[in-house]
Every structure is written in structure tokens, then in C-alpha cells.
């Protein structure tokens, strides 16, 4: 008679080793990649990221709603429910208390460990890739106040011209010329036009998702989000129509492997003006004008006023409409959210934190310099 042999139980340390392995790999990448940008660029950003992220991004694009929003809305209340069930199970089966507790802790630890590794592959490693300045071979030098003002004056002129091609409501503020979904599906048009010149801008996403609870989301101050675990970009569609195009293009840049916020802002502008869509062209120019003119204001209020005087009445109305919209959401929730975002960006190696969003002005100056659009001295 054959005796069935019992499988030898694995030592507890073996389980913990497997749980820790993904996190250890993620931490190793976090520490090493900033010192080896060529590895981050060619092995991760243009290699592993595209192999892993592009199929996921394409599949997520087929789903018409924001899965990120669904996970948050359903997942947050699910956490205390799962925790309660776990505690009740331990109370009912006290003879197996240690085993049930250990399994639960290991499951959570493994989940967090895997999530950290997925984040590094889908986004974290891209913070260490070559900068857009390097990828586009942009000049690097100091720029004068006069050069910044020249950029602002040019943006004011082009923004005012682009404003003439968009529709407006009864209050004289810009509205989308197409339906919301049709407009969001145009978010990658500009990138398609740029891919031959800049191959690093390839993405598998063909639409960004509207967030249903956008109005509530505005209390955080966010206009869009890229979820690296899902490869999905979602946009706050409660914001003013003039902001939607650039926001959507900004989020598409993340799906192409661009992690730094200032670079996404710049590439969002560049994609908008190459999109062929009047709404996107205007949104891109308006966003660039606001960023650059805010930087000008910090250096010369008189120069700032000179630029404002050249803006059309429609542009001024849209800027005031944005200010009015965001004014209603100011408060502790927005402050806490922005502080969290600032910490997250700094942890990923961007010393300026949230201020890095405004560093796109440097990229604008460098791009204008490269194109020969700055005044000669």
C-alpha cells in the first residue's frame, strides 16, 4: 500500500523573500537609473516600457469610461469591507488565527511589492530617461527678460489669432466645437503629426477618458491624471473648455513615456499646435501664454501688462473664466492634494516639485531659440 507523502511546508522566510523581491528590484531601479540615463532611455523608455505599456494602453483605450475612476470609487469603500471580513474570519476561526493573519499580511505585502515594480516599469523609470532638451537637441543657455517678453508677445498674437477660429457661448467664452467624446479622441492627433520628426513621442493611446465626478475632483486642483498601473489617461471635463485640449494632450505625453510634468506641458503645447484642430490649437497656445506670461509677471509687471494689452477680448474673457472657475475650489482639500503631488514629484527626482510644471517656460524659450524665433541681438 502506497503512502501519500505530505508536501513539506515552505519556511516562512521563503514566502517573505518572494514578497519582497519585486520591491527590491523596484528600489534598485530607483537608485541606479538616475545615474544611468542611457539605460533608462534605451532599455526602459524605448524598450520594456513600450513592450509592457503599449498593449495595456491600447486595450484600455477600447473601454469608453475611466477605469481609474471606477477603481477609486469602488476600491476605496471596498478596503474597509475586506478588512472587516478578514478580522471577522480570524475571530471565528481562532484556532487558525496565526495562519489567516499571516496569509492576509503576505497577500497585502505581495500586492504592494508588485505595485511598486509595475510603477517603476510604467512610469518611475521614465523620470530618469534623457530630458526633452536632449531628445530634441534644444539649446541650453540663459535667456534675457527681453527674450521672454518676445516669446510672450508672439504667443499673445498667435493665441488671439487662434481664438478667432473657435466657437463661444452667450457669455463670449470658448466652447468645444465638437462633442466632448469626439474632442477627447483628437488628443493624439498632434503626436501623430510629430512622430516622424520625434520618434520618442509614440504612444498606443488614441483617446483619453472623461471623469464622471469631475466637479468633485476639481477640489483637488487636478485637471488630469495618468494611472501607470492601468496605462490610462483621464481628464477632468468640468474645467473650462479652453483648458481641455492642452490637458488631454499633456496626459497623452505621459502614455508616450514622458514622466516629467514640465516636459508634458511643453509637449502638450507642441502637439496641440500641430493637431489641426482649432480647439486644440487655441487651448495649447492659451496654456503656453499663461505659463510664460506668469513667469514674465514675476520679473516685470510692466512687461506683463504690455503683453496683456495685445491679447484679444476673447482671450481675456477665457483667462478670467478660468480664474473664476478655480477660485471656487480653493481650500484645504486642494492645498493637501497639491502638497501630496509636490512630494510625489520630488520623490521621483524632480527637485522643483510642483513648481516644475512652470519650468515648461524654459523649454518654450529653448524651442523658440532652436527655431530661430527669438529676436537677434
N, C-alpha and C positions, 0 to 999 in steps of 0.2 A: 504494500500500500504506500503510495507516494504522499509524502508530507508537503504541504504548500508552505513555502518559506515566506516569512514576513519580510517585507521590504524594510531595509534598515533606514530609520528616520535620519534625515539630514540634520547635521548640527545647526543650531540656531544661527551661528556666525555665517554660515554659507548663505542663508536667506538674506541676511543683512548685507552681505557682500554684493549679492545680485541687486538688491535695492539701491545700494549706494553707487554702483558702477556708472549708470547714466549721469548722475550728478557729478561724479568725479571727472568724467570726460568733459562735461559742460564747463566746470570750473577750470579745467586745464586749458580748454579753448579760450575761455575768458581771459586767462592770464597770459597765454602765449601769443594769440593772434594780433594784439595791438603792436607787438614787436616784429611781426612778420606780415606786413600788409599784402605782400605778393601772394602769400598762402591764402589769406582771406579773400583776395580778389579772384585768383585763378582756380583754386581748389574748392572754395566755398561759394562765393557770389556767382561765379560763372560756371561752377561745376555742380557740387552737391545741392546747392540751393535750387538750381533750375531743375535738376533731376527729381527732387522731392517736392518742391513747392509748386511747380508749374502744373502737374497733373491735378493736384489738390485744388489749386486756384481755378482751373478750368471747370472742374466738377462743381465747385461752389458757385461759379457764375451761372450755372444752369438753374439754380434754385432762386426763385424770384424774391424771396424775403430774406431779411438779415438773420442768418443762423446765429451770429454772435449775440444779437439782441435776444433771441429765443433762449439761448443757453443762459444768459444772465437773468432774464425774467423768471425762467423755470428753475434754474440752478440755485439761485440764492435762497429761496424758501425751501428747496429740497434738502439743503445741508442740515438744518436743524431737525428735519424729519428723519433723515438717515441716522443722524447722531442719536436721536431718541430711540429708534428701533434697535440700534446697536446696544445702547445701555439697557433697554428692557430685556434684550436677549441674554445679556450677561446676568441680569437679576434672576431670570427664570432658570437658567442653567448654570447655577453656581459651581457645580462640580466640574464644569468645563470653562470656568471663568478665565483662567490664565490663557487657555488656547484661543478662545474667542477674542480676548483683548489683544493677544499677540498678532492674530491674523488681521484684525482691523488696523492696527498700527502699521503692520508691514504693507498692507494694501495702500494706505494713505501715503506712506513713505515712498513706495514704488511709483505711485501716481505722480507725486511731486517731483521725484527724481527724473522721471521720463519727461514731464512737462518742461523741466529746466533744459534738458538736452534738446527737445524739439524747438524751444525758443531760440537756442543758440544757432541751430541749423537754419531756422526760418526767418530770423531777424537779427539776433545778437551778434553773429559773426560779421554781418554786413556793416556794423559800426566801425570795423577795423579795415575794411577794404580801402582801395585808393579813393581819394577825395574826388569830387566832381571837377575841381580845378585841375587835378592831374588827368582825369579821364578825358576832359575836353581841351586839355592843353591851354588853359587860360593863363594869362599873365598874372604875376604876383608882384604887386608894388603898392606903395601908399598913394592914396588919391586925395586931391585937394577939395576944399569946400566948393570951389567953382565947378569942379568936375561933377561932384554930387548934384549940385544945383542944375547943371546941364542935363543930367540924366532925368531929374525930376521934371524939368521943363519939357523934355521930349516925351516923357510918359504922360504928362498932363495933356499935351497936344494929341497924342495917339489915343488916350483914354476918351477924350472929348469927341474925337472923330468916330471911335468905335461905339460910343453911346448913341450916335445918330442912327445906327443900324438895328437897335433893339427896341422891343415894344415896352410900353409903360402903362401903368394903371391910371385911375382917375385922379390920383394924388401926384402924378408925374414921376412915380418911382418905377424902376425897371421891373418887368415881369418876364417869366420864361416864355419864349415864342412857341415852344412845343410843350407837350405834356411832360410831367415830371419824369416818368419812366423812360420816355424817349430821349429826354435830355441826359439822364444819367448813363444811358447806353452809348453816348457820344464821348464819354470820359477818356477813352483810349485813342480817339481819332488822331489827336495831335502826336501821340507817341508813335503811332504807325507811320506818320509822316516823317518822324525824326530817326527811325530805326536804321535806315541805310547810312545816315551820317554818324549816328551814335549807337552802335550795336549793343552797348550795355543797357539800353533802355527797353529791351524786350521784356514782355510780360505775357502771361496767359489769361489775364482777366479782361473781359470785354464789357463788364458793367459793374458799377458799384451799387450797393444796396441802400435803399431808404430806411431809416429807423422810424418805426411807428410812434414810439414815445419820444419823438424829437423835442417837443416843447419842454418836457420834464428834463431831458438830457441837457438842455441849454443852461440849467442851473449849475452844471459842472464847468461851463465855459468851453466845452469841446464842440468842434464843428464836424469832426470826422474821426474815424479810428480804423486802424489796421490790426486785425487779430491774427497773430502769427501762428497760433495753433490750428486755425481753420483756413488760413490763406485767404481771408475775406476782408474786403474794404466796405465800410458802412459810412453813410453820410447823414448828418443832422439836416433834415429837409425843412425844419421850422425856421431856419435862418433866412435872411433876406435873399431873394432870388439872385441878386448881384454877387453873392458870395458862393453860391452853389457850384458853379463851374470850376473855379480855382480850387475849391475844397475837394471836389471829386478828382481832379487831375493830381492834386497833392497826394491823395490816398493811392492812386494808381502807381505813383512813383515808388511807394513802399512795396507794392507787389512785384516791382521790377528789381527789387533787391537794394533799394536805396533806403538806408535807415536814418540818416541824419536829417533832422527836421528842416534846417535851413536849406539843405540841398533839395528836399522835396518841394519846398516853397518855390525855389528858383526854377526847378524843372517843371513844376506845375504851371508857372507863368509861361515858360517856353513852349510847353505842349499846348496851352490854351491859344496862344497867338498863331500856332501852326495847325489848329484844329479845323479851320474852315467854317466853324460855327460862330455866327455873330454873338450869341450869348456867351460862349466860352472866351472868345477874343476879348470882349469887353470885361468879363469877370477877371481874366488874367491881368489885363492892363490896370484895372482898378486896384486889385490886390497889390501889384508891384508899386503903383503910385502911392498907396497908403503906407506901405513899408518904407519906401525911400523918402517920402516927404516927412514921415515921423522922425527918421534919422536926421533929416535936414533941420527940422524944428529944434532938435537938441543942440544944434551947432549955431543956427542963425534964425531967429524968429522972423527977421525981415525977409530973408531969402525964402523962407517958408510961405510968407504972405504973398511974395511975388509969384510963386508957383500957383497958389490957390486962386489968384486973380485971373489966371489964364484958363482955369477949368470952366467947362460949360455949366449952365444952371442945372442940367440933368445930373451931371456927375456930383455936384454939391448936394443935390437932393438925396442921391443914393448914399452918399457918405453920412449924411445926417440921419438917414433912415437906419443905417447900421448902428450908429451910436445910440439912437433911441431904442432899438431892439435890445441891445446888450445891456443897457442901463437897468432894465427891469429885472435882470438876473443877478445883479451884484449882491454879494453877501458871503457868509461863512462857508456855504457849500462850495461856491466857486473858488474861494480862497484855498480851501483844503484840497480841492481837486487839482488846482494848479500847483500847489506845493508838492503833491504826490507826483505829478508829471515832471516837475523840476527835479525831484530826487531820482526818478527813474532815468531821466536823460543823463544826469550826472554820473549815475552808477555805470552807465554804458559808455563812459569815457568822454562825454561832451562837457567840458568844464563850465561852459556858459549856461548850461541848463536850459530853462525856458527861454532865456534871452537869445539862445541860438536860433530861434525862429526868426529873429530880426537880423541875423547875420547874413540872410539872403541878399541884403543890400551890397555886401562885399562882392558877392557873385554877380549881381547886376552890373556893378562897376567894371568888374573884370571882363564880363561878356561884352559890354559896350566898348571897352578898350580893345578887345580882340577883333571886334567887327569894324573898328575904326570910326565909331560913332561919337567919340569924345572930342571936344574942341582941341585944336592944336595950339600949343603954346609957343 
